[in-house]
């Protein structure tokens, strides 16, 4: 259930008193919708029931009380009491102490100021709660099994369409430990964009792919300012498999190659070979070597790993191992 804002908070009432008394030389009281004093220039009067305020609320009119009348009412001193409203609802009473003839000139101005302050407080409160709802809505959308009722209630309050597909972005602060120094000049960020999915769990699925892309970029030490999951789907999915035995088995041929490739020449050759979609001519040109030299290196790789480069399953294991451990 969405929160209902209290129309007249004690903090707002205290602000009304402080500001009003900073302008006029009379004590000011603020009574709530029950006629109880919740803020006053005289702290000793706090939380007393004010009969003049009760009358002003009941009859919705200005109640003036002179010294003679005040002697016959409980918790009342000479002054003028004006009910004030917020969005067509009476929320309290402003009381200005003093002979009515002396304070009458201030009454409407103080009432107007009070109503403006209540409106301002309500808008600020609404803004704060909207911010909290947005944060909670985002949190719920990123859950695998969100609370549907709560989600729909918050979306309705914020005027958002839950059927709309959403995509998750991660803004990654580079070298965060030096943030204090960089703030003096500027700081670097990296934008990581998750996948796009057109289904009820779009935000959750997109967040998973964004985080996988982030982990992949950190592991492979990529320096790109912007990374899109759809540009790196396979390495993003594979790089964070951890120490599961399946991951170990997939990466075994590449690790074996690394153990006997001290200078990294064979692994660099294989990277270029895969980057050119296994086109030997293009790979050799990129490496600035003769095709025969490339073939010799590929044969060495086969001999070390026991994998056949021209067989899809073996080639795929080497490629996956490269993505996982490079």
FENGI-V226824 format. One record per backbone hydrogen bond with DSSP energy under -0.5 kcal/mol. NH is the residue of the N-H (numbers start at 1). CO is the residue of the C=O. Records with the same first field share a line. If there is no record, write none. Layout:
# FENGI-V226824
NH=CO, CO
This chain:
# FENGI-V226824
5=3
13=9
14=10
15=11
16=12
17=13
18=14
19=15
20=16
21=17
22=18
23=20
24=20
29=95
30=39
31=93
32=36
35=32
37=48
38=30, 36
39=30
41=28
43=41
45=42
46=43
47=37
48=45
50=35
51=49, 74
54=50
55=51
56=52
57=53
58=54
59=55
60=56
61=56
63=81
64=62
65=79
70=66
71=67
72=69
73=70
76=73
79=65
80=96
81=63
82=94
84=92
86=89
89=86
91=84
92=84
93=31
94=82
95=29, 93
96=80
97=27, 95
98=78
102=99
103=99
104=100
106=103
107=103
108=104
110=106
111=107
112=108
113=109
114=110
115=111
116=112
117=113
118=114
119=115
120=116
121=117
122=118
123=119
124=120
125=121
126=122
127=123
128=124
129=125
130=126
131=127
132=128
133=129
134=130
135=131
136=132
137=133
138=134
139=135
140=136
141=137
142=138
143=140
146=143
148=146
151=147
152=148
153=149
154=150
155=151
156=152
157=153
158=154
159=155
160=155
162=160
164=161
170=192
171=169
172=170, 190
173=171
174=172, 188
176=173
178=175
179=176
182=178
183=179
184=181
185=182
190=172
191=225
192=170, 190
193=191, 227
194=168, 192
199=197
202=199
204=141
205=201
206=202
207=203
208=204
209=205
210=206
211=207
212=208
213=209
214=210
215=211
216=212
217=213
218=214
219=215
220=216
221=217
222=217
227=191
229=193
231=228
232=228, 229
236=232
237=233
238=234
239=235
241=238
244=241
248=244
249=245
250=246
251=247
252=248, 249
255=251
256=252
257=253
258=254
259=255
260=256, 257
261=258
264=261
268=264
269=265
270=266
271=267
272=268
273=269
274=270
275=271
276=272
277=274
278=273
279=276
280=278
283=279
284=280
285=281
286=282
287=283
288=284
289=284
294=290
295=291
296=292
297=293
298=294
299=295
300=296
301=297
302=298
303=299
304=300
305=301
306=302
309=307
311=308
312=310
315=311
316=312
317=313
318=314
319=315
320=316
321=317
322=318
323=319
324=320
325=321
326=322
